[in-house]
Amino acid sequence: MSRTATALGQPAVLVSMLIGVIFVAAWEWLPGMLGVARFIIPPASAVAEEIVFMFARENLLYHTAVTSLSVAIGFVLGAALGAAIGYALAVSPTAEFALSPYILALQIAPKVAFAPLFVMWFGFNLMPKILVATLIVFFPVMVNVLGAVRQIDRDQINLGRAFNATRLELFWKIEVPASMPALFAGLRIAATLAVIGVIVGELVGGSVGLGYLLAFGQGQANTPMVFGVIIMLTLIGLVAYLAVVVAEARVLHYMPKRDFGAR
């Protein structure tokens, strides 16, 4: 870690913690001071108590694990398909011309509409949730990889061919490194979208998962429960996003870091 990053790290953490404390304090006392009913915006303490109760009585840990597993599988499948098809379209203009209208139509179609269909096809299990997440993750990854491979300097490809590089060598030594930054940019977006996809599937049909608890809390008019589930979903999204950031830092370690001391 550079001296600049070390110098800026502690103040940044302190500021972030201070903002968090102010937010929680405002959440705890401000709604009551403004006369907002507890069933509309419950105080933070009531939400914390409900989360503890859900851990003890509602199997919150189990539901969180089910949702997290669905998010992970949907994210991996969507990212793999998006990267593979994005690369295939980039290297084959004929394939892009033939398939782009159908891929675009699939993206334009609302994903919520697919969830009931998947439930009818596969039943009330993990499959519908994973498929919805896969659909949502697929497009941003595909678009980023497609654009990155298209923008590769053709002189690099020609130079590799001049040195008798095979097609596989061109792929691993030129195309893959050049597309990595764009791929990880798409993965950052996809990490949060995967959570949305799984929740859509769980809300439409399912007896397990945080989406099920969300629907249950809404049906019981239990606002603290709804807020608690939202917090758990946010944590899952944060963990997924941070996992991508950590992987990006390890894979793209050769990329120049931002100089925070620059003016």
C-alpha positions in Angstrom: 0.0 0.0 0.0 1.4 3.4 -0.9 2.0 6.2 1.6 -0.7 8.3 0.1 -3.3 5.5 0.4 -2.1 4.8 4.0 -2.4 8.5 4.9 -5.9 8.8 3.4 -7.1 5.5 4.6 -7.7 6.3 8.3 -9.5 9.6 7.8 -11.7 8.0 5.1 -12.6 5.2 7.4 -13.4 7.6 10.2 -15.6 9.7 8.0 -17.4 6.7 6.7 -18.0 5.4 10.2 -19.2 8.9 11.3 -21.7 9.0 8.4 -23.0 5.6 9.4 -23.4 6.6 13.1 -25.3 9.8 12.0 -27.5 7.8 9.7 -28.4 5.2 12.4 -29.1 8.0 14.9 -31.3 9.8 12.5 -33.1 6.6 11.7 -33.7 5.9 15.4 -34.9 9.3 16.5 -35.8 11.5 13.6 -39.1 9.7 12.4 -40.5 9.9 16.0 -39.6 13.6 16.3 -41.3 14.3 13.0 -44.4 12.3 14.0 -43.9 9.5 11.5 -45.8 6.4 12.6 -43.7 3.3 13.7 -45.5 1.1 11.2 -44.3 3.3 8.4 -40.7 3.8 9.5 -39.8 1.8 12.6 -36.8 3.0 14.6 -33.5 1.2 14.1 -33.7 -0.4 17.5 -37.0 -2.1 16.6 -35.5 -3.4 13.3 -32.5 -4.7 15.2 -34.8 -6.5 17.7 -36.8 -8.0 14.8 -33.6 -9.3 13.2 -32.5 -11.0 16.4 -36.0 -12.5 16.7 -35.9 -13.8 13.1 -32.5 -15.4 13.8 -34.0 -17.2 16.8 -37.5 -18.0 15.5 -37.7 -17.6 11.7 -34.6 -19.4 10.6 -33.2 -16.2 9.2 -29.7 -17.8 8.8 -31.1 -20.6 6.7 -33.2 -18.3 4.5 -30.1 -16.0 4.0 -28.0 -19.0 3.1 -30.5 -20.2 0.5 -30.7 -16.7 -1.1 -26.9 -16.3 -1.0 -26.5 -19.7 -2.8 -29.0 -18.8 -5.5 -27.2 -15.4 -6.0 -23.8 -17.1 -6.3 -25.0 -19.7 -8.8 -27.0 -17.2 -10.9 -24.1 -14.8 -10.9 -21.6 -17.4 -12.0 -23.8 -18.8 -14.7 -24.9 -15.4 -16.0 -21.3 -14.1 -16.0 -20.0 -17.2 -17.8 -22.7 -17.1 -20.5 -22.3 -13.3 -20.9 -18.6 -13.5 -21.3 -18.7 -16.4 -23.7 -21.4 -15.0 -26.0 -20.0 -11.5 -25.8 -16.7 -12.8 -27.1 -18.3 -15.0 -29.8 -20.3 -12.0 -31.1 -17.2 -9.8 -31.1 -15.1 -12.1 -33.2 -17.9 -13.1 -35.6 -19.8 -10.2 -37.2 -22.1 -12.7 -38.9 -23.1 -14.2 -35.5 -23.6 -10.7 -34.1 -25.8 -9.6 -37.0 -27.9 -12.8 -36.7 -28.2 -13.0 -32.9 -28.2 -9.4 -31.7 -32.0 -8.8 -32.3 -32.9 -11.8 -30.3 -30.5 -11.0 -27.5 -31.8 -7.5 -27.4 -35.4 -8.7 -27.3 -34.6 -11.0 -24.4 -33.1 -8.0 -22.6 -36.0 -5.7 -23.3 -38.6 -8.2 -22.1 -39.2 -7.6 -18.3 -37.5 -10.3 -16.2 -40.4 -10.3 -13.8 -42.5 -11.8 -16.5 -40.2 -14.8 -16.8 -40.3 -15.7 -13.1 -43.9 -17.1 -13.1 -43.1 -19.0 -16.3 -40.0 -20.6 -14.7 -42.0 -21.5 -11.7 -44.6 -23.3 -13.9 -41.8 -25.1 -15.7 -39.5 -26.1 -12.8 -41.7 -25.8 -9.7 -41.1 -24.1 -6.4 -37.4 -24.8 -6.0 -34.1 -22.9 -6.6 -34.2 -23.3 -10.3 -36.6 -20.4 -11.2 -34.6 -18.0 -8.9 -31.3 -19.0 -10.4 -32.6 -18.6 -14.0 -34.0 -15.1 -13.4 -30.7 -14.1 -11.8 -28.8 -15.6 -14.8 -30.9 -13.6 -17.2 -30.3 -10.3 -15.4 -26.6 -10.9 -15.0 -26.1 -12.0 -18.6 -26.6 -8.7 -20.5 -24.2 -6.3 -18.7 -21.4 -8.8 -18.8 -22.0 -9.6 -22.5 -22.1 -6.0 -23.6 -18.9 -5.1 -21.7 -17.0 -8.1 -23.1 -18.3 -7.5 -26.6 -17.2 -3.8 -26.5 -13.8 -4.7 -25.0 -12.9 -7.3 -27.6 -14.1 -5.1 -30.5 -11.8 -2.3 -29.3 -8.6 -4.4 -29.2 -5.9 -2.8 -31.3 -5.7 -4.7 -34.5 -2.0 -4.0 -34.7 -1.5 -6.2 -31.6 -3.4 -9.1 -33.4 -1.4 -8.6 -36.6 1.9 -8.5 -34.6 1.0 -11.8 -32.9 0.2 -13.4 -36.2 3.5 -12.1 -37.6 5.2 -14.1 -34.8 3.2 -17.2 -35.8 1.0 -17.1 -32.8 -1.8 -19.6 -32.8 -5.5 -18.6 -32.4 -5.4 -19.9 -28.8 -2.3 -17.9 -28.1 -3.9 -14.8 -29.5 -6.9 -15.4 -27.2 -5.0 -16.0 -24.0 -2.2 -13.4 -24.5 -4.0 -10.5 -26.2 -7.7 -10.8 -26.1 -8.2 -12.0 -22.6 -5.9 -9.4 -20.9 -7.4 -6.6 -23.0 -11.0 -7.5 -22.0 -10.4 -8.1 -18.3 -11.0 -4.5 -17.2 -14.3 -4.3 -19.0 -15.3 -7.7 -17.8 -14.8 -6.8 -14.2 -16.7 -3.5 -14.7 -19.6 -5.6 -15.9 -19.2 -8.0 -13.0 -19.5 -5.2 -10.5 -22.9 -4.3 -12.0 -23.9 -7.9 -12.3 -23.1 -8.7 -8.6 -25.8 -6.4 -7.4 -28.3 -7.3 -10.2 -28.0 -11.0 -9.2 -29.5 -10.2 -5.8 -32.4 -8.5 -7.6 -33.0 -11.5 -9.9 -33.1 -13.9 -7.0 -35.5 -11.8 -5.0 -37.8 -11.5 -8.0 -37.9 -15.3 -8.3 -38.5 -15.8 -4.5 -41.3 -13.2 -4.4 -43.1 -14.9 -7.3 -42.9 -18.4 -6.0 -41.0 -20.0 -3.1 -41.2 -21.1 0.4 -37.6 -20.4 1.4 -35.2 -17.5 1.0 -35.3 -13.9 2.0 -37.8 -13.1 -0.7 -40.2 -15.4 1.1 -39.6 -13.7 4.4 -40.1 -10.3 2.6 -43.5 -11.4 1.3 -44.4 -12.9 4.7 -43.5 -9.7 6.5 -45.5 -7.7 4.0 -48.5 -10.0 4.4 -48.3 -9.6 8.2 -47.9 -5.8 8.0 -44.6 -6.3 9.9 -42.6 -3.3 8.9 -39.6 -4.1 11.1 -39.4 -7.5 9.5 -39.5 -6.0 6.0 -36.7 -3.6 6.9 -34.7 -6.4 8.5 -34.9 -8.5 5.3 -33.9 -5.5 3.2 -30.8 -5.0 5.4 -29.9 -8.7 4.9 -30.3 -8.4 1.2 -28.1 -5.3 1.2 -25.4 -7.2 3.1 -25.6 -10.0 0.5 -25.2 -7.5 -2.3 -22.3 -5.8 -0.6 -20.5 -9.1 0.0 -21.0 -10.0 -3.7 -19.7 -6.6 -4.8 -16.7 -6.7 -2.5 -15.9 -10.3 -3.7 -15.7 -8.9 -7.3 -13.6 -6.0 -6.1 -11.1 -8.3 -4.4 -10.9 -10.6 -7.4 -10.4 -7.6 -9.7 -7.5 -6.3 -7.5 -5.8 -9.7 -7.7 -6.3 -10.3 -11.4 -5.7 -6.7 -12.5 -2.8 -6.1 -10.1 -0.8 -4.7 -13.1 -3.2 -1.9 -13.7 -2.1 1.6 -12.5 -3.7 2.7 -9.3 -5.4 6.0 -8.8 -3.1 8.6 -7.3 -5.2 10.3 -4.6 -2.5 12.9 -4.0 -2.8 14.3 -7.5 -4.4 17.7 -7.9 
